[in-house]
Amino acid sequence: MHPIIEIKTIMYMRAIAREGSFQSAAEALYTSQPALSQYIKRVEDELTFPLYERDRGRCIPTAAGTVLLEHGKALLENYESMLEEMKTAANVKDVRIGWPTGYTLLYFTKLFSYMENNFLVNAHILEDSVEVLLSALLKKDIDLLFTPAIYAHPSMEYVTVRHEEFYLGVPKKHEINALLAQTQMDDGFVDLCHVKGLPFLLIDAKAYTVFFYDLFRYFDWMPNVIFVCKNWDRGFNLVAQGECLAILPYWYADRNNENVIFYRIKNKRSTYRIFACAYRKNAIISNPMQAVINYMMEHAGDEYAGTPIDQETLPLHFRF
């Protein structure tokens, strides 16, 4: 009887080739390095020949290992394609979507209603932090993730939905508005140097805090953060009540609110954040998944919608 090559074996070997070592591959596969090494050793024992040369920690494929990798790539692609065709034949319309906390009401409600009413997709939502959702995407627990593009990972791809501009939100009755209004007259922007020492609030999300502090990077001072909120609405309401200042996304600036004045920010750093669709690299995009992506590009996208994102430009690398 010929030995059986499992799809799992091909996936593991591709991860080793992509990550460059057993240790890094094990992290990407959510397993331990000893467990991965033992699995490959069992496969080699069944095949009766080695797949890797083992010399002082190196993981160089043998000639046989190289053949398996080359042919395995095509087999894996055919396998993924077969699964998608099976779903289509079975009329499976389910799409599992990840949404960061704080974005659900803004985007998902309309999408969910549209998809359900048009019988295009059965959308299932997972709402959590960006970090938890990225892990779920890479573990194949969700199919798509709509998220601020902040983390880079070699097993993932991003495509832009829109640029989300952030504004300086100031309580309307705050005395600093007189100075800000005067400086704003030149070009429509204000400089954060004028709010030095004033109380700020922060949103408790790493995808936000990295962006927030980056705006102040080129100053000799850091913002005076007096309160950390769990969600956007709480932060906005505190500004409206006159408690402090905040850096808030465009959808609050677009609202008609009599208690908050919003200013566009002049800064050497980018004052916008990219909101993107993330999916696993080389994933087969099913028709239901494409329907979700198309809806988001059409109804939530701007002129940058559909633009691929160079992960070299992202500030953080995702680690498990």
N, C-alpha and C positions, 0 to 999 in steps of 0.2 A: 504494500500500500504506500502510495506517495504521501509525504508529509503535507499538511494543510497550512497554507499561508493565510493568516487571518487579516482582515481589514485593519484590525487594531495594530498588528505588527507594522504595516505600511505607515499608518498614522504616526506611530511612535518613532520609526526611523526617519520619517520626514521632519518630525520635530527636532530630532537630534541633529540632522543636517542643517536645519534652519537656525537653531540656537547655538550650534557650535560645540556643545559639550553635553554630557549626560546630566550634569547638575542643572544647567540652565533649561534643558529640555524637560527634566522632571518638574521644575517649577512651573513651566508653561503648561504641563499636562496634569497639574494638581496631584502629583504623586511624589514619592521620595526617590532620591538617587539610588539607594540600594534596591528598592523595589523595581525600578526601571532596569537596572543592570541585571537583576535576577531574571526578569522576564525575557530580556534579549538572550541571556545565557541558555534559558530553557528552549527558546526557538532554535538556537544554534545546535544544541544537543539533539533536537529532533531532526534537524536538517543533516547533521553529522559533519558540518563544515562551518567555519567562523564567518561572521558578517562584518566584524570589526577587527582591526589590528589594535591590540592593547599594549601600549608602550608609554610608561610614565604619564598616565592620565589622558593620553591622546585618544581620540575616537575617530580614526580614519577608516572609512569603509574598505573592505577587501574588494577584489574584483567581483565576487559573488554578491556582496552587499551593494555595490554600485549598480549591478544589473537589477537587483530587486528594487532599488530606489527609482531607477529609470522607468521600468515597466510598471512599478507600483503607482507612480504618479498618474498614468493613464487609467489604471484599474480603479483608483480612487475617484477620479473624475467621472468615470462611467458609473461607478457605484452611487455617487451623489446624484447624478442625472437620473439614474434608474429610480431612486427614492422619490425624486420630484415628479417623475412621470407617473409613479404609482399613486402619489397624492392627487395628481390631476385626474387620473382615471377613477379614483375613489371619490372625487369631488370634495376633497378636503380643502377648506378655505381658511383654516386657522392660521393666525399669525400672532406670535408672542412678541410683545413690544415692551421695551423698557423706557420709563420716563422718570427723570430725576424729580425728587420732591420739589414742589414749587412751580413746575411747568405743566402739571396735569390740567389744571383748570384753564390755563392759557391756550393750550393747543389740543389736548386729547379729547375734550368733550365734543367739540365740533367734528373731529375726525371720526370718533366712535359713532356719532349719530349718522354721519354721512355713509359710512361703511355698512352699518346695520340696516339703514333704510334702503340702500341700493343692493343689498344682498351680495356684495362683492367679497367681503372678508368677515370672518368671525375674529374680532380683535380681542386679545387677552392682554391685560396690562399688568406690569410689575412696577410698582413705584418704590423707589428707595434712593439711597445716596448714589452718586456717580460711581464710586469705587465698588459698591456691591453690584451695581448693574453691569459694570465692565467685566467683573468676574463671571456673572451669569451669562453674558454674551460669549465669552471665551469657553465656557463650559457647555455651551449649546443649550442652555436653559431658556434663552430667549433668541429670537431671530434677528430683531432690529433694535437699535438703541438710538434714541434722539437725545442728544447731550451737548453741553458745552465742550468744544474740542480743546482739551487741556492735557490729556495723557496720550503719550505715544506707546504703541506696542506693535511688534513685528507681525503678529497674527491678526491684525485688524486694519481695516481701511475706513477712511472718513470721506464724506462728500458734503459740501457746504449746503445748508438750508438758507441761512441768512446771516448777516452781520448784525449783532445786537449792540447798539450804542448805549453807553452808560452816561448818566447825567449826575451833576451835583444837585441834590435836593436840599433846600433850605426852608425852614419855617418862614412863612410870609411875614410875620411880625419881628423877625430877627433883625437887629440893627445893621448887620453886615450887608444886607441887601442894597443899601444905598451905595456902598463902595462897589459891590459887584455889578450893579446896574450901570454905574459910570464906566468901569473898565470894559464892560461888555459892548459898549457903544462902538469901539474901534473895529472889531471884526466878528462880533457875535459870540465870542468865547470868553471864558474867565480862567484865570490862572489859580491853581490850588494854593499858591503861596499866600494868597489873601485870606485864607481860612486857617492859617497856622495857629495851633493851640486851642481851636474850638472843639467842642465835644462831637465825636462821631459815633455812629453805631456800626456794627459789623454783623454780617450774616454768617451763621455757623455752617459753612460748607467750604471744603478745601478748594473746589473749583472756583469759588468766589474770592476767598481770602488771598489766593495767589494773585489774581487779577487786581484786587483792591490795593494790596501793598505795592504792586508793581507800578501803579499810577504815581506813587510818592517816591519812587526809587531815586530819582535825580535831585531830590531836595535834601537838605541837611537835617531834616526833621521827619518824624513819622507821626501819623495822625493820632490824636488823643482819643482812643477808643474807650468809651465808658460803659458800653452795653453790647452784648452779643445776643442776637436774635436767632430763633430757630427757623423763621420763615420770612418771606418777602413782605407779606401783608402786615405783619407785626412791626417790621422795621418802618414801613411807609407810614403806618398810623402813629408811631412815635415821633416821626418828623412832623407830621400834621399837627400833633399836639404841642409842638414847640420844644421838645426835649433835646433834640440834637440834629446834626446834619448826617447825610448818608449819600453814598454812591449807589444809585438805583438804575435799573434797566429802563429801556425806552418805553415799555408799555405803561409805566407809571407816569412818565412825562407826557404821554399822549392823552392821559385822562384830564378832564376838566376838574381841578381841585382848587378850591379857594384858599386853602391853608398852606399850600406848598408852592414854592417857586423853583423851577428847574433851569439849570444853566448848562450849556454845552461846555465841555472841558478842553482847555488848551494844554497839551502835554506832549512831551517828547515820546512817551510811550503810547501805544495804541489805546484809544478810548472806547473801542468796541471789542466784543468777544464773539467768536464764531460759534453759532449753534449749528450742529451737524447731525447727519445720519451716519451711524457707525454699524458695520457688519463685519463678519469674519472674512478674512482674506481668502479669495478663491471660492467663496460660498456660492452655491447656485441660488440666484435670485428668482424665486417662484413668482408666478403671476399675482397671487395675493400680496406678496411682499412688495412687488413693483407697484401695485395699486396704492399701497400705503405711502410709498416713497413719492409717487406722482402727486398724490393729494397734498402732501406736505410741501412739496416744491411749488405747487400752484397756489395754495391758500396761505402758506406761512412764509414762503420764500421771497427773496428780493432779487435784485439784479445779479447777485453772486450765486444764486441757487444753482446747484449742479457742479460747482467748481470743486475738483479734487483738492485735498489738503495735504501739503507736504509735511509729514510728521516731524521732520527735522526742525520745523518752526515751533513746535509745541514745547511748553516749558517743563513738563514733567514726564518721566517714564513710569509706566504702570508696572508694579511688582506685586507678586502674590506673597 
